[in-house]
């Protein structure tokens, strides 16, 4: 790769074409393209002075405002970076430095670089770095983490070439109109790709947040299209309904990460008079299929986007009782591997294909139907339950805001169905209990855990982790 083809140089050239336009609209700071690349070059100089080198693999745990600046600086320095903080991941995936605002107790002083509130002021007296390091073709620029809904997040490796392809695919498939807001966090795959795609196209990257902050960003910037998880979209809807706020500019609302319930999709369309689009994909490959939500039949997730090929795995061991198969996908945007491959994991990148573990079918017209996921099948005493279907049914009950079902373990080591739910009122527990008693087969033990707000992962999905044993 010659210098002109470097991703960082391409982004910097795009910035030079509109230096005074707003590149970054953050919670605390707004930066023009000229200011963003100037301050990131100053940050690169400061990082060098603090001992960061191209051989480092760096975790970044900062607010989005600072994380965006530092991530560009690390790209300029030729450092592999990731926006996450996790002790086990730090060790497992070979990280050498953590840039953070507060040092965690598990990290040594030599491994931590503290960014204080005076960081921006300090950079004003630092000269910008002019040189740009070269990444080797196989060297990851960024490690993006999957949701970690069933365990530790997987670190997915992205080279420059894969990032460039994913930027183009994002512009083609899920940035339909500007201004655009990706509500998925900067640390997620969609969030980081959206940041790079907006810079390359000369548009503003708008920093996301919680529902009130997203509402303010949408109205302030007159946002026409958004992308978010079903949880984020529902919380935005609820905020607008509770505060009696309106949004008049939204044309396209895109749901990604998991399937949006019909109830929420209808409410979104009615409230915002927007087109509702379902996006189906994965961190490893990006968007695989998309379609207007109301054109989909039950189980359908969308039509294959042009960049993607798909096949079903037809070995008899991978066929479900309803005739669906494991599906595999291929495309030039496939990540180059995992930071720490798990040989026990049947899903993943296999011989140029990505196998997400989803069971389904592909029609002749290239419409993808998904009936479930191997890893999310709950098996209690030989009774197999679909976590996705059961969660959606419980979430539709009166008095329930959110729900997720997982397989847990009792203190005696027996499998048990665990229902985590967020209640709207004091009748929620009895409603869920009555539903489970009436619908579950005999012999399926269950436990209901209520919480005001359920945890979500970095990709905006409800967390499936079960941290405690069930009595």
N, C-alpha and C positions, 0 to 999 in steps of 0.2 A: 504494500500500500504506500503510495506517495503522500507527501504532506498535505496536498490539496484535498485528498480524500478522507483525511481524518475527521471524525465526527465533531470534535471540539472546534476545529478550524471552520467547518461548515456552519456550525451554530454561530460562531463569531462573525463570519461573513454575512450571515442573515441579519445579525444585529446591526452591522455597519450600514445596512441599506435603509434602516429606519431608526437611527440612534435616539431620537427624542420621543418615540412612541413608548407607551407603558409595556414593559416586559413582564413585570411581576407585581401583582396586587396582593399584598400580604395583610395579615391582621394588624401589624404595627408599622410596616413600611411599604411604600410603593417605589418601584425602581424602573427607570427607563432602560432600554436595551444598553445604551452607553454606560449607565450607572451600574447595571448588574454585572457586566463583564469587567468593568473597572474594579469594582469592589471584590469580585471573585479572584481577579488577578492579584490584588493586594493580599487577599486571604491566602493565596498560594504561596506568596513570599513569606508570610507569617508562619505558615505550616512548615515550610522548609526550615525556617529559623528554629522551630520547635522540634526538629529532628525527624519529621515525616519525610519519607523517601518513596520512590516508585516501587520498592520491594515490599512496602507495607500493605497489608490487607486491613482496611479501616472501617470500623463501625461508627455510624453517626447517629447520635441520639440528641437531637436539638429540636426546637420549634421549627415549623416549616420555613419561616422567614430565614433563619440562619442555616437550616439544613440545605436549602436550595443553593445558597451562596457557597457553602463548604463543599457540596457535591460537585459543583462546577470546578472549584479549585482543585479538588482531588483528581478530577478528570484531566485537568491541565497538567497535573504532576505525574500522571500515569499510574495512579494508585487505584486498585480495586476497592470499591466501597459498597456499603449497604446501610440502609436506614433502619436500624433495629438495635435493641439492647437486650441481650439474653446471655447469662453466664454459660449455660451449656452450649449454646450455639457458638459463642465466642471461642471456646476451646475446641469444639467438634469441627468447626469449619475453618480453623487456622487463622483467625484474626490476630493481629499484633498490636493494634491501637484502638482506643475508644475515644471519640471526641464527644464530650458531653458537658452539660452545665453543672453537674454535680457527680463527683466520683462515687461509684458504688463500692461497698465494703469488700467485695470479692476481687477487686482489681488492684494490681500493684501501681505505685506512683509512676513507674516508668512506662506503663501501658496506657495511662490516662492523660488526655489533654483537655484541660478545662477551659471552656469558653464562657467568659463572664459577661455581665451586662454592659461592660465597657468595651466589648469586642469591636463594635462598629466604630467607636471613637478612636480606638487604638489603630484601626486600619487606615484612618485618615492620614496617619504619619508614616505609613508603610508604602514603599515603592511597589508598583504593580509588576508582576513577573511577565516577561515578554516571551520566553521560550515555552514550547509545548512539547511534552514528552510523547513518545510513540509507544502505543500498545502493540505487543506481538499479536499476529492474527488470531491465535488460539487463546490469548489472555483475556480473562473476563474484565470488563470495565465496571460492571455492576452485578451484584448478587441481589436478586429480588426474591423475597420469601413468599411461599405459598401460605395459605391461611393458617395452617397448623390446627385445623378444627379437630383432628383426631390424634394429636400428639405434638411433638416438636415441629416447628415450621421447617419445610424443606428449602434449602438454599439453591436457587436456580441461577445458573451462570449465563451471562449475556456478554458476548463479544461486541466490538464496534459494528461489525457487519449485521449481526442479528438485531442490534438496537436500531440501526438505520432502516432495516426492513420493517421492524415493528412500528417505527414512527410513520412510515408511509402507509402501512396497513391501518393504523389508528386514524389517519387523516381521511382514508377512503371509507372506513367502516363505522366509526363511532364518534367522529367529530363532524356532525352534519351541518352545523350552522354556528357562526360566531356572533356575539361572544358565547363562549362555551365554559361550563364549569364541570370539572370532574370532582364529585364529592368524595370519591375514594381517596384515602390519605396519600400524602406524598411518599410514604414508606411502602405503599403497595405497588404492584406492577403497573396497574392502570394509571395510578397517580404519577409515577415517575415518567412513564412513556408520554402521558399528557403534557407534562412539564417540557420535555424535550420537543415534542411535536409543536407546541405553541411557540416555542422559541424559534424553531426552524421555519415556521410559516409566517413569522412576524406578528403573531397575535399575543394577547395578554394571557398569561397563566394566572388564574384566580385561585388563591389559597383557600381550601375548604375547611370546614369545622363542624360544629354541632348544628342542629336544625336552626336555631336562631341566627347563627352566623351565616349559614348557607342562604337563609332567606334574605338577610341584609345584602350579601354579595350578589344574589340574583337581581334584586331590585336596584341596587346601586349601579351595577354594570349593564343592566337591561339584557340579561342573559337570555339567549334564545334556545339553547340546548344544554341538557345536563346528562350526566351518567352517574348512577349510584347503585348501591345494593338495595334490595327490597326493604331492608330495615331502615336505611337512611331515607328512602323515598317515603315510607310510611310515617317516619318521625317528622319529616318536613311537612307532609300533609296534615298531621295532627297539630303541629305548631300553628300552621296557618288557620286551621279551623278553630283552635282554642283562642287564638288572639284576634280572630276575625280579620286576618290579613289576606290580601289578594295579590296575585302575580299575573300580570297581563302580557308579559313578553314571551313566556315559554311556548315554544312550538313543538319541541321533541323532548320526551322524557324517556331515558333508556335505563332499563333494569339489568344489572349484571351480578354475577356471583352465585345466585340461586334463583329459583323460579318465583316470580311475583304472584301472589294470590289474586284470584279473580275479583274478590271484594275490594282489595286495595287498588287494583288496576282500574276498575270502574270508578272508584272514588277520585283517583288522580285525574282521569279524563273529564269527569264532571266538574271538578274544582278548577282545573287549569285549562280546560278545553285544548289539550295537547294530544299529539300522537304519542301512543305508548309503544315502545319498541323493546322486545326481549333480545338480549345478547347472551349467547352461550359460548363459553370458552374456558381457558385455564391460563395460569401464570406461565406455564411452559410453552404455550403456543399462541396465546392471544385469543382474539375473537375467532371462533370457529363457524358459528351460524348466527343468523339474525332474522327477524321478521317482525311485522306489526303484531303486537300482542293479540289483537282481536281477530286476526286471521288464523290463529293457531287452534288446532283441536287439542283435547286433553292429552298430555304427554309430549306433544310436539314442542320443540325448543327453537326452531328456526331453519332457514335454508342455508346451506353451505356458502360461505363467502368465496369470492373467486380465487383467493390465494390458497385455499385448503382442499386437499384430497381426503377421502375417507373410505374405510373398508370395515367390514365386520370380521371378527375373529371367529372362525367357524368350527373350531375343535369342539368335540362333544362335551368336554369338561367345562366349557365356557358358554353353554347355552342354558338359559333360565327356563323354568317350567312353562312360561307363557310364549316361548319361541323367540325371545329377544336374545341378542348376542352382545358380547363385549365389543365396543367400537374403538377403532384406532384412527388417528388423524396424522396427516403429514403436511408440511409447508415450509417455505424458506425462513419463516420466522421462528422455527423451532429452536429453543435454547440449546446450548452446547453441552449441557450436562448438569449434574448436581454437585454442590460443594462437598457433600458427603453421601454418596449413593448408599441405599439400603438394599442389600441383596435379597432380603426377605419380602420386599415390596413388589407385588406383581404389576402394579400400575407404574407408569413412568416412561422414560424415553428408551425405546428398544429398537435398534437397527434402523434409525432414521424415522421411526414412527413414535407418536405419543399415544399411550394407552392410559386414559384418565381413570379407568375402572368403572365407567358408566355402562349399564346394560341398556340396549335399545336397538333401533333399526334405522336404515337409511332407504328412503324411497327412490324410485327412478328419477323423480324430479329433484332429488338431492335435499329433500326435507328430512331433518333429523328428529327422531323420537327417542326420548329417554324415559325408561320406566323405573330406574333406580340405580343405585351404586353398590357394587359388591361390598365395599368397606362399610357401608351404612345400613346393611341388612342386620336387623336385630334378631338374635337367635336365643330364645328363652325356652329351654327344655324341649328343643326340637321344633318349636313354633317360630316361624320366620315372619318378621314384620318389616315393612318398609318405613324407615325412619322419616323420610321426606313426606310420605303420604299421611302418616300418623300425626306428624307435627302440624301439617296444614289443617287437618281435621280438628285438632285440639285448638289451634289458633283461631278457628272460625267460630268457636263456642262463644255464647254471650258472656261478657265479663272477662275475656282473655285478650290481652294486648299482643303478647308474643309468646311463642312456645317452641321448644326443641325437645326431641326425644332421643335418648342414647341408651346403650346397654351398659349397665353398671354391675357392681359386685357387692353382695352383702358381706357382713362381717364373717359369716360362715363360709364364704367363698362361692356362694350360689349366684348364678346370673339373675339380674333383676332389671326390669324396665324402669328407667329414670325419666320422669317428666319434669322439665324445668319450665316454669311459666311465670309471666308477669301479669298480675291481676289488675282489673279495673275497679273491683269492689270486693266486699267481704264474702260474696257468694261464689267466687271463682273456684275455690278448692272443691266445694261440693259439686259444682258443675263438671269439673274434670273427673272427679272420682266417680260420679254417676255414669259419665260417658264411658270410662274405662271398664267399669263393672259390667256395663251392658254390651260392650263390643268386643272385648278381649276374650280369647278362648280360655277355657278352664286351665288352671295350672300356671298362668302367667302372673308372677308377682310383680308389683309395681310400687314405686315411691314417688310422691308428688312434692316437688320443692318449689316454693314460691319466692320470688324476689321482685322488688319494685322495678328494677331495670336489669335485663340480662346482659352478660358480657358479650362483646363482639370482638372478632379478630381484626387484624390489620387490614383485611380485605373487605370488611364490613359485614361479614357473616356472623350469625349467632355461634358462639363457641360451643363445641361439642365435648370439651374436656370434662371429665368427671374426676375431681381432685380428691374426693373423700369416699370412704366406703359407706354403704347404706346399711343402717341397722337392720 
